[in-house]
Amino acid sequence: MKFKSKNKASADIPQASLPDIIFMLLMFFMVCTVFQEFRGLPLVVPAARSTEKIEAKRNITYVWADRSNRISIDDQLIQIDNVSDIVGDKFAANRRIIVSLKIDKEAKMGLVSDIHEELRDAYALRISYSTRFK
């Protein structure tokens, strides 16, 4: 009886499932990618000599105000009277929220004072100011 020798195993990597793997990786990265949510108004924030960075950006609501007295929250232009309603709803949903004011350095102080009054009416007392480091 004559025995046949077995063929040696090939060193090739099977490539039939490679497109499936690439497609799954593409879908994974598309689902996990986070884009910048808020763009706000075009403004120049004032400079500061010392700043402190807020690490947890999940609980921050940005209020933008520019030199033309326009106010924006969540990429929507709003009137000054609506600030307390919008921030109050956000504060009712999440008590740990921090309001970050991004105010143009040429904005009038009366506008800033009005925003403060509206935030006080909404009981949003944790406020930070966004600046650029000098």
TORDO-474731 format. One line per 8 residues: their letters; for each residue x negated, y negated, z negated of C-alpha. Coordinates in Angstrom, 3 decimals. Last residue first. Layout:
// residues N
a = X Y Z ~ ... $
This chain:
// residues 134
kfrtsysi = 2.472 -86.076 -26.986 ~ 4.662 -82.986 -27.331 ~ 8.000 -83.327 -25.590 ~ 11.122 -83.876 -27.582 ~ 14.356 -82.049 -28.299 ~ 16.177 -83.243 -31.392 ~ 17.624 -80.772 -33.880 ~ 21.008 -80.715 -35.557 $
rlayadrl = 22.423 -78.368 -38.181 ~ 25.428 -80.360 -39.437 ~ 28.069 -79.118 -37.039 ~ 31.147 -79.860 -39.136 ~ 33.100 -80.761 -35.925 ~ 33.789 -84.275 -37.262 ~ 30.068 -84.613 -38.042 ~ 29.275 -83.630 -34.463 $
eehidsvl = 31.619 -86.350 -33.185 ~ 30.022 -88.947 -35.455 ~ 26.541 -87.891 -34.349 ~ 27.565 -88.190 -30.684 ~ 28.832 -91.705 -31.371 ~ 25.515 -92.617 -33.036 ~ 23.582 -91.305 -30.055 ~ 25.759 -93.354 -27.699 $
gmkaekdi = 25.258 -96.469 -29.838 ~ 21.494 -95.852 -29.756 ~ 21.481 -96.496 -26.011 ~ 19.773 -93.974 -23.802 ~ 16.320 -94.892 -22.373 ~ 14.558 -92.008 -24.162 ~ 17.029 -89.598 -22.631 ~ 18.748 -87.377 -25.166 $
klsviirr = 18.438 -83.629 -25.497 ~ 20.270 -82.943 -28.743 ~ 19.981 -79.390 -29.999 ~ 23.005 -78.232 -31.981 ~ 22.182 -75.200 -34.120 ~ 24.756 -72.413 -34.462 ~ 24.718 -70.164 -37.502 ~ 28.486 -70.424 -38.059 $
naafkdgv = 29.296 -68.691 -34.749 ~ 32.847 -68.657 -33.343 ~ 34.006 -71.640 -35.416 ~ 30.826 -73.522 -34.481 ~ 31.463 -72.969 -30.764 ~ 35.048 -74.197 -31.120 ~ 33.859 -77.207 -33.137 ~ 31.192 -77.962 -30.517 $
idsvndiq = 33.854 -78.149 -27.813 ~ 36.403 -80.090 -29.865 ~ 33.854 -82.465 -31.442 ~ 32.324 -83.315 -28.065 ~ 35.679 -83.986 -26.384 ~ 35.941 -87.659 -27.419 ~ 32.555 -88.480 -25.862 ~ 33.824 -87.456 -22.434 $
ilqddisi = 32.528 -84.326 -20.747 ~ 30.245 -83.351 -17.881 ~ 30.011 -79.587 -17.772 ~ 26.696 -77.724 -17.599 ~ 27.317 -76.059 -20.993 ~ 27.595 -79.453 -22.723 ~ 26.943 -82.637 -20.759 ~ 27.245 -86.284 -21.781 $
rnsrdawv = 26.951 -89.239 -19.398 ~ 26.149 -92.591 -21.015 ~ 24.136 -93.791 -17.983 ~ 20.847 -93.398 -19.924 ~ 21.336 -89.654 -20.310 ~ 22.944 -87.343 -22.830 ~ 22.567 -83.555 -23.033 ~ 24.052 -81.448 -25.841 $
ytinrkae = 22.455 -78.013 -26.056 ~ 23.967 -75.257 -28.165 ~ 21.459 -73.004 -29.900 ~ 22.167 -69.655 -31.547 ~ 20.308 -67.421 -29.083 ~ 17.223 -69.623 -28.905 ~ 15.704 -68.123 -32.055 ~ 12.140 -69.490 -32.227 $
iketsraa = 12.786 -73.182 -32.716 ~ 9.495 -74.971 -32.081 ~ 8.368 -77.658 -34.456 ~ 6.960 -80.905 -33.161 ~ 4.321 -83.382 -34.208 ~ 3.202 -86.473 -32.324 ~ 6.511 -86.929 -30.509 ~ 7.388 -87.975 -26.969 $
pvvlplgr = 10.836 -89.069 -25.854 ~ 12.959 -86.955 -23.509 ~ 13.089 -87.905 -19.840 ~ 16.405 -87.087 -18.224 ~ 18.093 -85.223 -15.395 ~ 21.288 -83.791 -16.872 ~ 21.720 -80.230 -18.049 ~ 20.182 -77.142 -16.488 $
feqfvtcv = 21.894 -74.565 -18.605 ~ 21.818 -70.816 -18.158 ~ 18.263 -70.003 -17.218 ~ 18.379 -66.579 -15.641 ~ 18.245 -63.316 -17.540 ~ 17.089 -60.222 -15.679 ~ 18.223 -56.932 -17.207 ~ 20.841 -56.005 -14.594 $
mffmllmf = 18.663 -56.818 -11.580 ~ 15.685 -55.094 -13.181 ~ 17.628 -51.876 -13.721 ~ 19.174 -51.964 -10.234 ~ 15.731 -52.267 -8.644 ~ 14.392 -49.454 -10.804 ~ 17.332 -47.228 -9.779 ~ 16.767 -48.053 -6.087 $
iidplsaq = 13.055 -47.261 -6.358 ~ 13.824 -43.913 -7.999 ~ 16.357 -43.003 -5.327 ~ 13.948 -44.025 -2.549 ~ 11.249 -41.735 -4.078 ~ 13.474 -38.658 -4.331 ~ 12.213 -37.033 -1.103 ~ 8.593 -37.881 -1.761 $
pidasakn = 7.350 -34.558 -3.096 ~ 3.759 -34.903 -4.245 ~ 1.375 -32.773 -2.220 ~ -1.226 -30.646 -4.008 ~ -0.086 -27.430 -2.390 ~ -0.044 -24.221 -4.376 ~ -2.272 -21.520 -2.893 ~ -0.646 -18.921 -0.774 $
kskfkm = -0.269 -15.522 -2.332 ~ -2.338 -12.639 -1.106 ~ -0.492 -9.812 0.533 ~ -0.793 -6.408 -1.036 ~ -1.385 -3.298 1.056 ~ 0.000 0.000 0.000 $
